[in-house]
Amino acid sequence: MTFIWPLMLVALVLVPLLIALYIWKQRQRQQLIARNSSLGFVQGGRKVGFSRHLPPLLFMLALTILTLALARPETVITIPRIEGMVILAFDVSGSMAAEDLQPTRMDAAKAAAESFVQRQPPNVKVGVVAFSDSGFSIQTPTNVKEEVLATLNRMTPQAGTSLASGIIASLNTLYMAQNPVPSYYTNLTPEPTVEPTPMPRGQYVPSVIVLLTDGENTSDPDPFEAAQLAADRGVRVYTVGIGSPQGADLEIEGFTVHTQLDEGTLQQLSAMTGGTYFNAQSEEELQEIYDNLSPQLIFKQEKTEVTSLFAGLGIFILLVGGLVSLLWFGRLP
């Protein structure tokens, strides 16, 4: 246990002083009783024994706890939470500048993603991965929707398309979010990680990957091998098709390239992992992704201030001490 205001603990020195003062007063009282008894002024009465000291003892205990509360104690507490996680894997390849969806595929994908993010409840964290010929995380999973939306608005079309890079970067982001790297340096050689045991597809229900892309894979590695990695870990990949099957012509570095939505590839990728294929123009259907996401009850250890617990306990003991004193002696100590 630690304290936010540790200097307040200095006030604890008053507790032993008060105890010493109480003992001194009790001895004075006993001497006075003994002196008056010898003179015949005090008649023998009922003996209350330890019960006479119980109310002051409770008051001293309450004072100690309330003084600790003033120092604002905090401790590590295991807190139960219900959480889900969605990784938006966003295709930022050059083909996303095509205009078969107005105004462009990129803008249509952003609109679909923003609509999806806005509908998520607070207990679902959303992260963003961007991929073209490589993939990288650009927004760690968070339930602050404004951060996710700002990240989506910053994305622009880049180079080629590697669907595998998007899936692998999403799996890495999920892993890092659930197993954060310790924030300290070590020169020790890391131990090799154990290869995960394959799980039934769709088994890991608290987290999913939403792949927003036109599906035209132009770069290695093989997207189906990446989908198998996700399937082995039980992570479902939902694919969202951006574009039209008819396609559109696109000017890239002086060349005219015809690009079109590859629904077949996207349907196979989602089917391999237990996910579903959606078309970006059917925004209402995207809600099915969350409907199939089952948030998980997890337990996290967090450093939490427990001042209120100490204050409540101190006041309770104070009231008990006062009640005992009133019932037994008809007065407060």
Secondary structure, DSSP 8 states (H G I E B T S, - for coil): -EESSGGGGGGGGHHHHHHHHHHHHHHHHHHHHHHHHHTT-S------GGGGGHHHHHHHHHHHHHHHHHT-EEEEEEEEEEEEEEEEEEE-SGGGG--SSSS-HHHHHHHHHHHHHHT--TTEEEEEEEESSSEEEEEEEES-HHHHHHHHHT----S---HHHHHHHHHHHHHHHHS---SS---S------------TT--TTEEEEEEE-----SSS-HHHHHHHHHHTT-EEEEEE-S-TT-EEEEETTEEEEE---HHHHHHHHHHHT--EEETT-HHHHHHHHHT---EEEEEEEEEE-HHHHHHHHHHHHHHHHHHHHHHHSS--
